[in-house]
Amino acid sequence: MGKKVLIVDDAVFMRMKLRDILEKNGYEVVDEAANGLEAIEKYKATTPDLVTMDITMPEMDGVEALKQIKTFDANAKVLMCSAMGQQGMVMDAIRAGAVDFIVKPFDSDRVIKALDKVSL
């Protein structure tokens, strides 16, 4: 099986879209989370190879969740997902240790290129 991925996004539709893109390209989706708190719990439970992390979510945003996951596992590979106009938060995420980012709406080729690049 391919690399194990945890998908984190508060929108069910976005999680479904990402799951579809990933599974068609040989990645294994090990779990999904709807907010940053769930992301941390599920990261610890599944220890995925990669995480796709939405930035804007209820309860805990993606940047804070990223920081906590990196505290738990310094080698965590987290790919941030942002809407247009979130450049400031993307920069915060990169400074906090995100490996790359992809912009919504998702372009299948761009998602896979980014994942392939960071999963080496």
C-alpha positions as CSV (number, residue, x, y, z in Angstrom):
1,M,0.0,0.0,0.0
2,G,1.1,3.6,-0.5
3,K,1.9,6.3,2.0
4,K,-0.5,6.7,4.9
5,V,-2.3,10.0,5.0
6,L,-4.5,11.7,7.6
7,I,-6.9,14.2,6.1
8,V,-7.9,17.2,8.3
9,D,-10.7,19.5,7.2
10,D,-13.9,20.7,8.8
11,A,-15.8,20.3,5.5
12,V,-17.0,16.8,4.8
13,F,-17.0,17.6,1.0
14,M,-13.4,18.6,1.1
15,R,-12.4,15.5,2.9
16,M,-14.2,13.4,0.4
17,K,-12.6,15.2,-2.5
18,L,-9.1,14.8,-1.1
19,R,-9.7,11.1,-0.2
20,D,-10.8,10.5,-3.8
21,I,-7.7,12.2,-5.2
22,L,-5.3,10.4,-2.9
23,E,-6.8,6.9,-3.2
24,K,-6.8,7.2,-7.0
25,N,-3.1,7.9,-6.8
26,G,-2.0,5.1,-4.6
27,Y,-2.1,6.8,-1.2
28,E,-3.9,5.1,1.8
29,V,-6.2,7.4,3.8
30,V,-5.8,6.1,7.4
31,D,-8.3,8.5,9.0
32,E,-10.0,11.9,8.8
33,A,-10.4,14.6,11.3
34,A,-12.8,17.6,11.4
35,N,-10.8,20.0,13.6
36,G,-7.4,20.5,15.1
37,L,-8.1,18.7,18.4
38,E,-9.2,15.6,16.5
39,A,-6.2,15.9,14.2
40,I,-3.8,15.7,17.2
41,E,-5.6,12.7,18.7
42,K,-5.9,10.9,15.3
43,Y,-2.2,11.6,14.4
44,K,-1.1,10.0,17.7
45,A,-3.4,7.0,17.0
46,T,-2.5,6.4,13.4
47,T,1.0,7.8,13.0
48,P,0.5,8.7,9.3
49,D,3.3,9.4,6.8
50,L,1.6,12.6,5.8
51,V,-1.1,15.0,7.0
52,T,-3.2,17.3,4.9
53,M,-4.2,20.1,7.3
54,D,-6.9,22.7,6.6
55,I,-6.0,26.1,8.2
56,T,-9.4,27.5,9.2
57,M,-11.4,25.1,11.5
58,P,-13.5,25.3,14.6
59,E,-12.1,24.4,18.1
60,M,-8.5,24.5,17.0
61,D,-7.1,25.9,13.8
62,G,-4.6,24.1,11.6
63,V,-1.6,26.2,12.5
64,E,-2.0,25.4,16.2
65,A,-2.7,21.7,15.5
66,L,0.5,21.7,13.4
67,K,2.5,23.1,16.2
68,Q,1.2,20.5,18.7
69,I,1.8,17.6,16.2
70,K,5.3,18.8,15.6
71,T,5.9,18.9,19.4
72,F,4.7,15.3,19.6
73,D,6.6,14.2,16.5
74,A,9.3,16.5,15.2
75,N,9.5,14.6,11.9
76,A,5.8,14.9,11.1
77,K,5.1,15.9,7.5
78,V,2.2,18.3,7.3
79,L,0.9,19.8,4.1
80,M,-1.4,22.8,4.7
81,C,-4.6,23.4,2.7
82,S,-5.6,27.0,2.4
83,A,-8.2,29.1,0.7
84,M,-7.1,32.1,-1.4
85,G,-6.2,35.1,0.7
86,Q,-4.7,33.2,3.7
87,Q,-1.0,33.9,2.8
88,G,-0.3,35.2,6.3
89,M,-1.5,32.1,7.9
90,V,0.3,29.9,5.4
91,M,3.5,31.7,6.3
92,D,2.9,31.1,10.0
93,A,2.3,27.4,9.2
94,I,5.6,27.2,7.1
95,R,7.5,28.8,10.0
96,A,5.8,26.3,12.4
97,G,7.1,23.4,10.3
98,A,4.6,22.7,7.5
99,V,6.4,21.1,4.5
100,D,4.3,22.8,1.8
101,F,0.8,24.0,1.1
102,I,-2.0,23.5,-1.5
103,V,-4.7,25.9,-2.4
104,K,-8.4,25.3,-2.5
105,P,-10.3,24.4,-4.7
106,F,-8.0,21.4,-5.1
107,D,-6.4,20.7,-8.4
108,S,-5.6,16.9,-8.5
109,D,-2.3,17.3,-10.2
110,R,-1.1,20.0,-7.8
111,V,-2.2,17.9,-4.8
112,I,-0.4,14.8,-6.0
113,K,2.8,16.7,-7.0
114,A,2.9,18.3,-3.5
115,L,2.4,15.0,-1.7
116,D,4.9,13.1,-3.9
117,K,7.5,15.9,-3.3
118,V,7.1,15.8,0.5
119,S,6.8,12.1,0.9
120,L,10.3,11.3,-0.5
